[in-house]
């Protein structure tokens, strides 16, 4: 998990381009989603973190976003994750 405040924008863009960062999350709400999610783009920088994989986000106690990961969210809500 990488905090947005702990990485420079150029490094962040490079890691996203190389697909080293694939998901973003909100530390206050404990929600993760895709990098192009409308909800995720509106969050404050100090609350934003980045993950390499969904597995990493889930291991850290984050739940899927209901907007961009609706299928995964439904599974989580029904207790399958």
PDB file of N, CA, C and O in Angstrom:
ATOM      1  N   UNK A   1       0.851  -1.171   0.000  1.00  0.00           N
ATOM      2  CA  UNK A   1       0.000   0.000   0.000  1.00  0.00           C
ATOM      3  C   UNK A   1       0.898   1.235   0.000  1.00  0.00           C
ATOM      4  O   UNK A   1       1.840   1.338   0.786  1.00  0.00           O
ATOM      5  N   UNK A   2       0.591   2.153  -0.882  1.00  0.00           N
ATOM      6  CA  UNK A   2       1.360   3.391  -1.008  1.00  0.00           C
ATOM      7  C   UNK A   2       0.418   4.563  -0.756  1.00  0.00           C
ATOM      8  O   UNK A   2      -0.616   4.677  -1.412  1.00  0.00           O
ATOM      9  N   UNK A   3       0.764   5.428   0.181  1.00  0.00           N
ATOM     10  CA  UNK A   3      -0.035   6.625   0.437  1.00  0.00           C
ATOM     11  C   UNK A   3       0.270   7.652  -0.645  1.00  0.00           C
ATOM     12  O   UNK A   3       1.419   7.821  -1.052  1.00  0.00           O
ATOM     13  N   UNK A   4      -0.773   8.331  -1.101  1.00  0.00           N
ATOM     14  CA  UNK A   4      -0.600   9.317  -2.174  1.00  0.00           C
ATOM     15  C   UNK A   4       0.357  10.430  -1.750  1.00  0.00           C
ATOM     16  O   UNK A   4       1.136  10.923  -2.566  1.00  0.00           O
ATOM     17  N   UNK A   5       0.302  10.821  -0.498  1.00  0.00           N
ATOM     18  CA  UNK A   5       1.191  11.895  -0.023  1.00  0.00           C
ATOM     19  C   UNK A   5       2.648  11.454   0.040  1.00  0.00           C
ATOM     20  O   UNK A   5       3.540  12.298   0.127  1.00  0.00           O
ATOM     21  N   UNK A   6       2.908  10.143  -0.004  1.00  0.00           N
ATOM     22  CA  UNK A   6       4.277   9.627   0.120  1.00  0.00           C
ATOM     23  C   UNK A   6       4.964   9.357  -1.221  1.00  0.00           C
ATOM     24  O   UNK A   6       6.088   8.854  -1.244  1.00  0.00           O
ATOM     25  N   UNK A   7       4.312   9.680  -2.327  1.00  0.00           N
ATOM     26  CA  UNK A   7       4.890   9.402  -3.643  1.00  0.00           C
ATOM     27  C   UNK A   7       4.768  10.645  -4.523  1.00  0.00           C
ATOM     28  O   UNK A   7       3.744  11.329  -4.516  1.00  0.00           O
ATOM     29  N   UNK A   8       5.813  10.920  -5.270  1.00  0.00           N
ATOM     30  CA  UNK A   8       5.772  12.060  -6.198  1.00  0.00           C
ATOM     31  C   UNK A   8       4.891  11.706  -7.394  1.00  0.00           C
ATOM     32  O   UNK A   8       4.763  10.537  -7.759  1.00  0.00           O
ATOM     33  N   UNK A   9       4.290  12.721  -7.992  1.00  0.00           N
ATOM     34  CA  UNK A   9       3.385  12.503  -9.128  1.00  0.00           C
ATOM     35  C   UNK A   9       4.075  11.803 -10.297  1.00  0.00           C
ATOM     36  O   UNK A   9       3.474  10.947 -10.947  1.00  0.00           O
ATOM     37  N   UNK A  10       5.328  12.159 -10.567  1.00  0.00           N
ATOM     38  CA  UNK A  10       6.028  11.529 -11.689  1.00  0.00           C
ATOM     39  C   UNK A  10       6.246  10.037 -11.422  1.00  0.00           C
ATOM     40  O   UNK A  10       6.084   9.209 -12.318  1.00  0.00           O
ATOM     41  N   UNK A  11       6.613   9.704 -10.187  1.00  0.00           N
ATOM     42  CA  UNK A  11       6.797   8.299  -9.807  1.00  0.00           C
ATOM     43  C   UNK A  11       5.472   7.551  -9.856  1.00  0.00           C
ATOM     44  O   UNK A  11       5.413   6.411 -10.314  1.00  0.00           O
ATOM     45  N   UNK A  12       4.413   8.192  -9.384  1.00  0.00           N
ATOM     46  CA  UNK A  12       3.083   7.587  -9.406  1.00  0.00           C
ATOM     47  C   UNK A  12       2.655   7.272 -10.837  1.00  0.00           C
ATOM     48  O   UNK A  12       2.210   6.159 -11.118  1.00  0.00           O
ATOM     49  N   UNK A  13       2.783   8.228 -11.727  1.00  0.00           N
ATOM     50  CA  UNK A  13       2.389   8.027 -13.123  1.00  0.00           C
ATOM     51  C   UNK A  13       3.222   6.918 -13.782  1.00  0.00           C
ATOM     52  O   UNK A  13       2.703   6.136 -14.579  1.00  0.00           O
ATOM     53  N   UNK A  14       4.491   6.859 -13.450  1.00  0.00           N
ATOM     54  CA  UNK A  14       5.362   5.817 -14.007  1.00  0.00           C
ATOM     55  C   UNK A  14       4.917   4.434 -13.533  1.00  0.00           C
ATOM     56  O   UNK A  14       4.879   3.489 -14.321  1.00  0.00           O
ATOM     57  N   UNK A  15       4.582   4.315 -12.251  1.00  0.00           N
ATOM     58  CA  UNK A  15       4.155   3.014 -11.724  1.00  0.00           C
ATOM     59  C   UNK A  15       2.801   2.596 -12.275  1.00  0.00           C
ATOM     60  O   UNK A  15       2.564   1.410 -12.506  1.00  0.00           O
ATOM     61  N   UNK A  16       1.914   3.556 -12.487  1.00  0.00           N
ATOM     62  CA  UNK A  16       0.614   3.239 -13.094  1.00  0.00           C
ATOM     63  C   UNK A  16       0.817   2.779 -14.538  1.00  0.00           C
ATOM     64  O   UNK A  16       0.200   1.809 -14.977  1.00  0.00           O
ATOM     65  N   UNK A  17       1.672   3.471 -15.265  1.00  0.00           N
ATOM     66  CA  UNK A  17       1.943   3.120 -16.657  1.00  0.00           C
ATOM     67  C   UNK A  17       2.557   1.726 -16.779  1.00  0.00           C
ATOM     68  O   UNK A  17       2.264   0.992 -17.723  1.00  0.00           O
ATOM     69  N   UNK A  18       3.409   1.366 -15.821  1.00  0.00           N
ATOM     70  CA  UNK A  18       4.043   0.047 -15.815  1.00  0.00           C
ATOM     71  C   UNK A  18       3.134  -1.026 -15.196  1.00  0.00           C
ATOM     72  O   UNK A  18       3.525  -2.188 -15.084  1.00  0.00           O
ATOM     73  N   UNK A  19       1.923  -0.628 -14.797  1.00  0.00           N
ATOM     74  CA  UNK A  19       0.930  -1.509 -14.175  1.00  0.00           C
ATOM     75  C   UNK A  19       1.414  -2.092 -12.841  1.00  0.00           C
ATOM     76  O   UNK A  19       1.034  -3.199 -12.461  1.00  0.00           O
ATOM     77  N   UNK A  20       2.263  -1.322 -12.138  1.00  0.00           N
ATOM     78  CA  UNK A  20       2.688  -1.701 -10.796  1.00  0.00           C
ATOM     79  C   UNK A  20       1.648  -1.262  -9.766  1.00  0.00           C
ATOM     80  O   UNK A  20       1.567  -1.825  -8.674  1.00  0.00           O
ATOM     81  N   UNK A  21       0.858  -0.255 -10.122  1.00  0.00           N
ATOM     82  CA  UNK A  21      -0.261   0.208  -9.304  1.00  0.00           C
ATOM     83  C   UNK A  21      -1.518   0.025 -10.141  1.00  0.00           C
ATOM     84  O   UNK A  21      -1.610   0.544 -11.254  1.00  0.00           O
ATOM     85  N   UNK A  22      -2.488  -0.713  -9.605  1.00  0.00           N
ATOM     86  CA  UNK A  22      -3.693  -1.022 -10.378  1.00  0.00           C
ATOM     87  C   UNK A  22      -4.991  -0.563  -9.715  1.00  0.00           C
ATOM     88  O   UNK A  22      -6.017  -0.447 -10.384  1.00  0.00           O
ATOM     89  N   UNK A  23      -4.955  -0.302  -8.409  1.00  0.00           N
ATOM     90  CA  UNK A  23      -6.166   0.075  -7.679  1.00  0.00           C
ATOM     91  C   UNK A  23      -5.866   1.210  -6.711  1.00  0.00           C
ATOM     92  O   UNK A  23      -4.740   1.380  -6.245  1.00  0.00           O
ATOM     93  N   UNK A  24      -6.912   1.984  -6.425  1.00  0.00           N
ATOM     94  CA  UNK A  24      -6.810   3.058  -5.448  1.00  0.00           C
ATOM     95  C   UNK A  24      -7.787   2.817  -4.329  1.00  0.00           C
ATOM     96  O   UNK A  24      -8.763   2.085  -4.496  1.00  0.00           O
ATOM     97  N   UNK A  25      -7.532   3.430  -3.177  1.00  0.00           N
ATOM     98  CA  UNK A  25      -8.418   3.238  -2.045  1.00  0.00           C
ATOM     99  C   UNK A  25      -8.532   4.484  -1.190  1.00  0.00           C
ATOM    100  O   UNK A  25      -7.728   5.410  -1.292  1.00  0.00           O
ATOM    101  N   UNK A  26      -9.554   4.483  -0.340  1.00  0.00           N
ATOM    102  CA  UNK A  26      -9.811   5.570   0.581  1.00  0.00           C
ATOM    103  C   UNK A  26      -9.595   5.046   1.996  1.00  0.00           C
ATOM    104  O   UNK A  26     -10.312   4.152   2.446  1.00  0.00           O
ATOM    105  N   UNK A  27      -8.606   5.604   2.701  1.00  0.00           N
ATOM    106  CA  UNK A  27      -8.266   5.107   4.031  1.00  0.00           C
ATOM    107  C   UNK A  27      -9.348   5.385   5.065  1.00  0.00           C
ATOM    108  O   UNK A  27      -9.512   4.606   6.003  1.00  0.00           O
ATOM    109  N   UNK A  28     -10.073   6.456   4.917  1.00  0.00           N
ATOM    110  CA  UNK A  28     -11.141   6.781   5.882  1.00  0.00           C
ATOM    111  C   UNK A  28     -12.326   5.833   5.728  1.00  0.00           C
ATOM    112  O   UNK A  28     -12.883   5.370   6.724  1.00  0.00           O
ATOM    113  N   UNK A  29     -12.712   5.545   4.495  1.00  0.00           N
ATOM    114  CA  UNK A  29     -13.888   4.705   4.241  1.00  0.00           C
ATOM    115  C   UNK A  29     -13.544   3.234   4.087  1.00  0.00           C
ATOM    116  O   UNK A  29     -14.434   2.383   4.113  1.00  0.00           O
ATOM    117  N   UNK A  30     -12.245   2.921   3.923  1.00  0.00           N
ATOM    118  CA  UNK A  30     -11.771   1.538   3.714  1.00  0.00           C
ATOM    119  C   UNK A  30     -12.420   0.909   2.472  1.00  0.00           C
ATOM    120  O   UNK A  30     -12.882  -0.231   2.502  1.00  0.00           O
ATOM    121  N   UNK A  31     -12.442   1.689   1.376  1.00  0.00           N
ATOM    122  CA  UNK A  31     -13.001   1.239   0.096  1.00  0.00           C
ATOM    123  C   UNK A  31     -11.895   1.294  -0.943  1.00  0.00           C
ATOM    124  O   UNK A  31     -11.101   2.235  -0.953  1.00  0.00           O
ATOM    125  N   UNK A  32     -11.834   0.291  -1.824  1.00  0.00           N
ATOM    126  CA  UNK A  32     -10.872   0.323  -2.937  1.00  0.00           C
ATOM    127  C   UNK A  32     -11.635   0.190  -4.245  1.00  0.00           C
ATOM    128  O   UNK A  32     -12.741  -0.350  -4.287  1.00  0.00           O
ATOM    129  N   UNK A  33     -11.019   0.694  -5.321  1.00  0.00           N
ATOM    130  CA  UNK A  33     -11.638   0.611  -6.634  1.00  0.00           C
ATOM    131  C   UNK A  33     -10.612   0.815  -7.740  1.00  0.00           C
ATOM    132  O   UNK A  33      -9.410   0.910  -7.489  1.00  0.00           O
ATOM    133  N   UNK A  34     -11.111   0.878  -8.966  1.00  0.00           N
ATOM    134  CA  UNK A  34     -10.238   1.073 -10.113  1.00  0.00           C
ATOM    135  C   UNK A  34      -9.717   2.510 -10.129  1.00  0.00           C
ATOM    136  O   UNK A  34     -10.281   3.392  -9.481  1.00  0.00           O
ATOM    137  N   UNK A  35      -8.658   2.730 -10.860  1.00  0.00           N
ATOM    138  CA  UNK A  35      -8.053   4.058 -10.910  1.00  0.00           C
ATOM    139  C   UNK A  35      -8.878   5.055 -11.707  1.00  0.00           C
ATOM    140  O   UNK A  35      -8.688   6.262 -11.560  1.00  0.00           O
ATOM    141  N   UNK A  36      -9.786   4.581 -12.544  1.00  0.00           N
ATOM    142  CA  UNK A  36     -10.599   5.504 -13.340  1.00  0.00           C
ATOM    143  C   UNK A  36     -12.017   5.668 -12.787  1.00  0.00           C
ATOM    144  O   UNK A  36     -12.894   6.165 -13.493  1.00  0.00           O
ATOM    145  N   UNK A  37     -12.253   5.266 -11.561  1.00  0.00           N
ATOM    146  CA  UNK A  37     -13.571   5.386 -10.929  1.00  0.00           C
ATOM    147  C   UNK A  37     -13.889   6.847 -10.625  1.00  0.00           C
ATOM    148  O   UNK A  37     -13.043   7.579 -10.112  1.00  0.00           O
ATOM    149  N   UNK A  38     -15.096   7.261 -10.941  1.00  0.00           N
ATOM    150  CA  UNK A  38     -15.510   8.642 -10.682  1.00  0.00           C
ATOM    151  C   UNK A  38     -15.476   8.962  -9.196  1.00  0.00           C
ATOM    152  O   UNK A  38     -15.054  10.052  -8.809  1.00  0.00           O
ATOM    153  N   UNK A  39     -15.908   8.040  -8.368  1.00  0.00           N
ATOM    154  CA  UNK A  39     -15.910   8.271  -6.919  1.00  0.00           C
ATOM    155  C   UNK A  39     -14.487   8.423  -6.401  1.00  0.00           C
ATOM    156  O   UNK A  39     -14.213   9.295  -5.576  1.00  0.00           O
ATOM    157  N   UNK A  40     -13.595   7.588  -6.876  1.00  0.00           N
ATOM    158  CA  UNK A  40     -12.211   7.626  -6.423  1.00  0.00           C
ATOM    159  C   UNK A  40     -11.488   8.899  -6.816  1.00  0.00           C
ATOM    160  O   UNK A  40     -10.619   9.375  -6.085  1.00  0.00           O
ATOM    161  N   UNK A  41     -11.838   9.447  -7.954  1.00  0.00           N
ATOM    162  CA  UNK A  41     -11.173  10.668  -8.420  1.00  0.00           C
ATOM    163  C   UNK A  41     -11.549  11.878  -7.565  1.00  0.00           C
ATOM    164  O   UNK A  41     -10.838  12.883  -7.577  1.00  0.00           O
ATOM    165  N   UNK A  42     -12.663  11.795  -6.818  1.00  0.00           N
ATOM    166  CA  UNK A  42     -13.122  12.923  -6.011  1.00  0.00           C
ATOM    167  C   UNK A  42     -12.554  12.924  -4.594  1.00  0.00           C
ATOM    168  O   UNK A  42     -12.700  13.913  -3.876  1.00  0.00           O
ATOM    169  N   UNK A  43     -11.909  11.836  -4.180  1.00  0.00           N
ATOM    170  CA  UNK A  43     -11.437  11.772  -2.791  1.00  0.00           C
ATOM    171  C   UNK A  43     -10.244  12.688  -2.562  1.00  0.00           C
ATOM    172  O   UNK A  43      -9.511  13.037  -3.487  1.00  0.00           O
ATOM    173  N   UNK A  44     -10.076  13.060  -1.312  1.00  0.00           N
ATOM    174  CA  UNK A  44      -8.968  13.932  -0.933  1.00  0.00           C
ATOM    175  C   UNK A  44      -7.654  13.171  -1.028  1.00  0.00           C
ATOM    176  O   UNK A  44      -7.590  11.972  -0.756  1.00  0.00           O
ATOM    177  N   UNK A  45      -6.621  13.883  -1.413  1.00  0.00           N
ATOM    178  CA  UNK A  45      -5.300  13.282  -1.603  1.00  0.00           C
ATOM    179  C   UNK A  45      -4.784  12.637  -0.314  1.00  0.00           C
ATOM    180  O   UNK A  45      -4.152  11.582  -0.363  1.00  0.00           O
ATOM    181  N   UNK A  46      -5.044  13.256   0.829  1.00  0.00           N
ATOM    182  CA  UNK A  46      -4.530  12.710   2.083  1.00  0.00           C
ATOM    183  C   UNK A  46      -5.222  11.403   2.488  1.00  0.00           C
ATOM    184  O   UNK A  46      -4.706  10.668   3.330  1.00  0.00           O
ATOM    185  N   UNK A  47      -6.374  11.111   1.900  1.00  0.00           N
ATOM    186  CA  UNK A  47      -7.086   9.860   2.190  1.00  0.00           C
ATOM    187  C   UNK A  47      -6.800   8.770   1.159  1.00  0.00           C
ATOM    188  O   UNK A  47      -7.206   7.624   1.356  1.00  0.00           O
ATOM    189  N   UNK A  48      -6.116   9.097   0.074  1.00  0.00           N
ATOM    190  CA  UNK A  48      -5.932   8.171  -1.047  1.00  0.00           C
ATOM    191  C   UNK A  48      -4.689   7.309  -0.874  1.00  0.00           C
ATOM    192  O   UNK A  48      -3.616   7.787  -0.505  1.00  0.00           O
ATOM    193  N   UNK A  49      -4.874   6.016  -1.154  1.00  0.00           N
ATOM    194  CA  UNK A  49      -3.765   5.060  -1.159  1.00  0.00           C
ATOM    195  C   UNK A  49      -3.850   4.246  -2.437  1.00  0.00           C
ATOM    196  O   UNK A  49      -4.882   4.236  -3.108  1.00  0.00           O
ATOM    197  N   UNK A  50      -2.769   3.569  -2.770  1.00  0.00           N
ATOM    198  CA  UNK A  50      -2.719   2.769  -3.990  1.00  0.00           C
ATOM    199  C   UNK A  50      -2.301   1.340  -3.665  1.00  0.00           C
ATOM    200  O   UNK A  50      -1.523   1.094  -2.744  1.00  0.00           O
ATOM    201  N   UNK A  51      -2.840   0.403  -4.447  1.00  0.00           N
ATOM    202  CA  UNK A  51      -2.564  -1.020  -4.256  1.00  0.00           C
ATOM    203  C   UNK A  51      -2.077  -1.649  -5.556  1.00  0.00           C
ATOM    204  O   UNK A  51      -2.409  -1.197  -6.652  1.00  0.00           O
ATOM    205  N   UNK A  52      -1.295  -2.689  -5.405  1.00  0.00           N
ATOM    206  CA  UNK A  52      -0.814  -3.461  -6.550  1.00  0.00           C
ATOM    207  C   UNK A  52      -1.927  -4.382  -7.058  1.00  0.00           C
ATOM    208  O   UNK A  52      -2.048  -4.612  -8.261  1.00  0.00           O
ATOM    209  N   UNK A  53      -2.733  -4.903  -6.136  1.00  0.00           N
ATOM    210  CA  UNK A  53      -3.762  -5.882  -6.523  1.00  0.00           C
ATOM    211  C   UNK A  53      -4.979  -5.778  -5.611  1.00  0.00           C
ATOM    212  O   UNK A  53      -4.932  -5.155  -4.550  1.00  0.00           O
ATOM    213  N   UNK A  54      -6.060  -6.399  -6.045  1.00  0.00           N
ATOM    214  CA  UNK A  54      -7.261  -6.487  -5.213  1.00  0.00           C
ATOM    215  C   UNK A  54      -6.967  -7.287  -3.951  1.00  0.00           C
ATOM    216  O   UNK A  54      -7.457  -6.965  -2.869  1.00  0.00           O
ATOM    217  N   UNK A  55      -6.168  -8.326  -4.103  1.00  0.00           N
ATOM    218  CA  UNK A  55      -5.815  -9.179  -2.970  1.00  0.00           C
ATOM    219  C   UNK A  55      -5.164  -8.357  -1.854  1.00  0.00           C
ATOM    220  O   UNK A  55      -5.484  -8.533  -0.678  1.00  0.00           O
ATOM    221  N   UNK A  56      -4.259  -7.468  -2.227  1.00  0.00           N
ATOM    222  CA  UNK A  56      -3.600  -6.615  -1.243  1.00  0.00           C
ATOM    223  C   UNK A  56      -4.614  -5.719  -0.530  1.00  0.00           C
ATOM    224  O   UNK A  56      -4.562  -5.568   0.691  1.00  0.00           O
ATOM    225  N   UNK A  57      -5.534  -5.126  -1.289  1.00  0.00           N
ATOM    226  CA  UNK A  57      -6.545  -4.247  -0.701  1.00  0.00           C
ATOM    227  C   UNK A  57      -7.429  -5.018   0.282  1.00  0.00           C
ATOM    228  O   UNK A  57      -7.709  -4.531   1.377  1.00  0.00           O
ATOM    229  N   UNK A  58      -7.860  -6.199  -0.097  1.00  0.00           N
ATOM    230  CA  UNK A  58      -8.716  -7.014   0.760  1.00  0.00           C
ATOM    231  C   UNK A  58      -7.965  -7.437   2.022  1.00  0.00           C
ATOM    232  O   UNK A  58      -8.528  -7.419   3.117  1.00  0.00           O
ATOM    233  N   UNK A  59      -6.697  -7.815   1.870  1.00  0.00           N
ATOM    234  CA  UNK A  59      -5.887  -8.208   3.026  1.00  0.00           C
ATOM    235  C   UNK A  59      -5.731  -7.066   4.027  1.00  0.00           C
ATOM    236  O   UNK A  59      -5.568  -7.303   5.223  1.00  0.00           O
ATOM    237  N   UNK A  60      -5.780  -5.848   3.545  1.00  0.00           N
ATOM    238  CA  UNK A  60      -5.636  -4.680   4.425  1.00  0.00           C
ATOM    239  C   UNK A  60      -6.984  -4.204   4.969  1.00  0.00           C
ATOM    240  O   UNK A  60      -7.051  -3.173   5.639  1.00  0.00           O
ATOM    241  N   UNK A  61      -8.053  -4.947   4.686  1.00  0.00           N
ATOM    242  CA  UNK A  61      -9.353  -4.635   5.258  1.00  0.00           C
ATOM    243  C   UNK A  61     -10.223  -3.688   4.459  1.00  0.00           C
ATOM    244  O   UNK A  61     -11.189  -3.142   4.991  1.00  0.00           O
ATOM    245  N   UNK A  62      -9.898  -3.481   3.183  1.00  0.00           N
ATOM    246  CA  UNK A  62     -10.698  -2.610   2.328  1.00  0.00           C
ATOM    247  C   UNK A  62     -11.778  -3.433   1.632  1.00  0.00           C
ATOM    248  O   UNK A  62     -11.591  -4.618   1.356  1.00  0.00           O
ATOM    249  N   UNK A  63     -12.908  -2.791   1.353  1.00  0.00           N
ATOM    250  CA  UNK A  63     -13.982  -3.460   0.623  1.00  0.00           C
ATOM    251  C   UNK A  63     -14.075  -2.896  -0.791  1.00  0.00           C
ATOM    252  O   UNK A  63     -13.610  -1.783  -1.038  1.00  0.00           O
ATOM    253  N   UNK A  64     -14.674  -3.650  -1.734  1.00  0.00           N
ATOM    254  CA  UNK A  64     -14.800  -3.160  -3.117  1.00  0.00           C
ATOM    255  C   UNK A  64     -15.756  -1.965  -3.226  1.00  0.00           C
ATOM    256  O   UNK A  64     -16.705  -1.841  -2.452  1.00  0.00           O
ATOM    257  N   UNK A  65     -15.491  -1.111  -4.177  1.00  0.00           N
ATOM    258  CA  UNK A  65     -16.343   0.044  -4.480  1.00  0.00           C
ATOM    259  C   UNK A  65     -17.635  -0.438  -5.139  1.00  0.00           C
ATOM    260  O   UNK A  65     -17.601  -1.275  -6.041  1.00  0.00           O
ATOM    261  N   UNK A  66     -18.751   0.082  -4.696  1.00  0.00           N
ATOM    262  CA  UNK A  66     -20.042  -0.294  -5.272  1.00  0.00           C
ATOM    263  C   UNK A  66     -20.264   0.279  -6.656  1.00  0.00           C
ATOM    264  O   UNK A  66     -21.123  -0.203  -7.394  1.00  0.00           O
ATOM    265  N   UNK A  67     -19.506   1.300  -7.018  1.00  0.00           N
ATOM    266  CA  UNK A  67     -19.680   1.951  -8.322  1.00  0.00           C
ATOM    267  C   UNK A  67     -18.879   1.251  -9.424  1.00  0.00           C
ATOM    268  O   UNK A  67     -19.451   0.815 -10.423  1.00  0.00           O
ATOM    269  N   UNK A  68     -17.586   1.145  -9.249  1.00  0.00           N
ATOM    270  CA  UNK A  68     -16.741   0.632 -10.332  1.00  0.00           C
ATOM    271  C   UNK A  68     -16.495  -0.881 -10.248  1.00  0.00           C
ATOM    272  O   UNK A  68     -16.112  -1.503 -11.239  1.00  0.00           O
ATOM    273  N   UNK A  69     -16.711  -1.460  -9.090  1.00  0.00           N
ATOM    274  CA  UNK A  69     -16.522  -2.906  -8.907  1.00  0.00           C
ATOM    275  C   UNK A  69     -17.825  -3.519  -8.388  1.00  0.00           C
ATOM    276  O   UNK A  69     -17.838  -4.213  -7.371  1.00  0.00           O
ATOM    277  N   UNK A  70     -18.901  -3.254  -9.094  1.00  0.00           N
ATOM    278  CA  UNK A  70     -20.228  -3.644  -8.598  1.00  0.00           C
ATOM    279  C   UNK A  70     -20.369  -5.149  -8.374  1.00  0.00           C
ATOM    280  O   UNK A  70     -20.988  -5.559  -7.391  1.00  0.00           O
ATOM    281  N   UNK A  71     -19.818  -5.978  -9.249  1.00  0.00           N
ATOM    282  CA  UNK A  71     -19.926  -7.432  -9.053  1.00  0.00           C
ATOM    283  C   UNK A  71     -19.184  -7.876  -7.800  1.00  0.00           C
ATOM    284  O   UNK A  71     -19.704  -8.670  -7.016  1.00  0.00           O
ATOM    285  N   UNK A  72     -17.969  -7.365  -7.610  1.00  0.00           N
ATOM    286  CA  UNK A  72     -17.190  -7.706  -6.423  1.00  0.00           C
ATOM    287  C   UNK A  72     -17.865  -7.164  -5.166  1.00  0.00           C
ATOM    288  O   UNK A  72     -17.839  -7.811  -4.119  1.00  0.00           O
ATOM    289  N   UNK A  73     -18.472  -5.976  -5.266  1.00  0.00           N
ATOM    290  CA  UNK A  73     -19.177  -5.380  -4.137  1.00  0.00           C
ATOM    291  C   UNK A  73     -20.352  -6.256  -3.718  1.00  0.00           C
ATOM    292  O   UNK A  73     -20.568  -6.489  -2.529  1.00  0.00           O
ATOM    293  N   UNK A  74     -21.115  -6.742  -4.704  1.00  0.00           N
ATOM    294  CA  UNK A  74     -22.269  -7.606  -4.396  1.00  0.00           C
ATOM    295  C   UNK A  74     -21.813  -8.886  -3.700  1.00  0.00           C
ATOM    296  O   UNK A  74     -22.463  -9.354  -2.765  1.00  0.00           O
ATOM    297  N   UNK A  75     -20.698  -9.448  -4.155  1.00  0.00           N
ATOM    298  CA  UNK A  75     -20.152 -10.644  -3.499  1.00  0.00           C
ATOM    299  C   UNK A  75     -19.743 -10.322  -2.069  1.00  0.00           C
ATOM    300  O   UNK A  75     -20.022 -11.092  -1.150  1.00  0.00           O
ATOM    301  N   UNK A  76     -19.076  -9.177  -1.881  1.00  0.00           N
ATOM    302  CA  UNK A  76     -18.650  -8.764  -0.552  1.00  0.00           C
ATOM    303  C   UNK A  76     -19.861  -8.556   0.355  1.00  0.00           C
ATOM    304  O   UNK A  76     -19.869  -8.992   1.507  1.00  0.00           O
ATOM    305  N   UNK A  77     -20.873  -7.891  -0.172  1.00  0.00           N
ATOM    306  CA  UNK A  77     -22.067  -7.581   0.615  1.00  0.00           C
ATOM    307  C   UNK A  77     -22.795  -8.852   1.041  1.00  0.00           C
ATOM    308  O   UNK A  77     -23.362  -8.910   2.132  1.00  0.00           O
ATOM    309  N   UNK A  78     -22.777  -9.865   0.184  1.00  0.00           N
ATOM    310  CA  UNK A  78     -23.438 -11.123   0.496  1.00  0.00           C
ATOM    311  C   UNK A  78     -22.532 -12.083   1.270  1.00  0.00           C
ATOM    312  O   UNK A  78     -22.912 -13.221   1.547  1.00  0.00           O
ATOM    313  N   UNK A  79     -21.340 -11.616   1.612  1.00  0.00           N
ATOM    314  CA  UNK A  79     -20.452 -12.396   2.459  1.00  0.00           C
ATOM    315  C   UNK A  79     -19.611 -13.434   1.753  1.00  0.00           C
ATOM    316  O   UNK A  79     -19.108 -14.358   2.394  1.00  0.00           O
ATOM    317  N   UNK A  80     -19.443 -13.305   0.432  1.00  0.00           N
ATOM    318  CA  UNK A  80     -18.650 -14.275  -0.315  1.00  0.00           C
ATOM    319  C   UNK A  80     -17.170 -13.920  -0.392  1.00  0.00           C
ATOM    320  O   UNK A  80     -16.357 -14.741  -0.817  1.00  0.00           O
ATOM    321  N   UNK A  81     -16.814 -12.703   0.018  1.00  0.00           N
ATOM    322  CA  UNK A  81     -15.394 -12.310   0.006  1.00  0.00           C
ATOM    323  C   UNK A  81     -14.909 -12.257   1.442  1.00  0.00           C
ATOM    324  O   UNK A  81     -13.743 -11.948   1.689  1.00  0.00           O
TER     325      UNK A  81
END
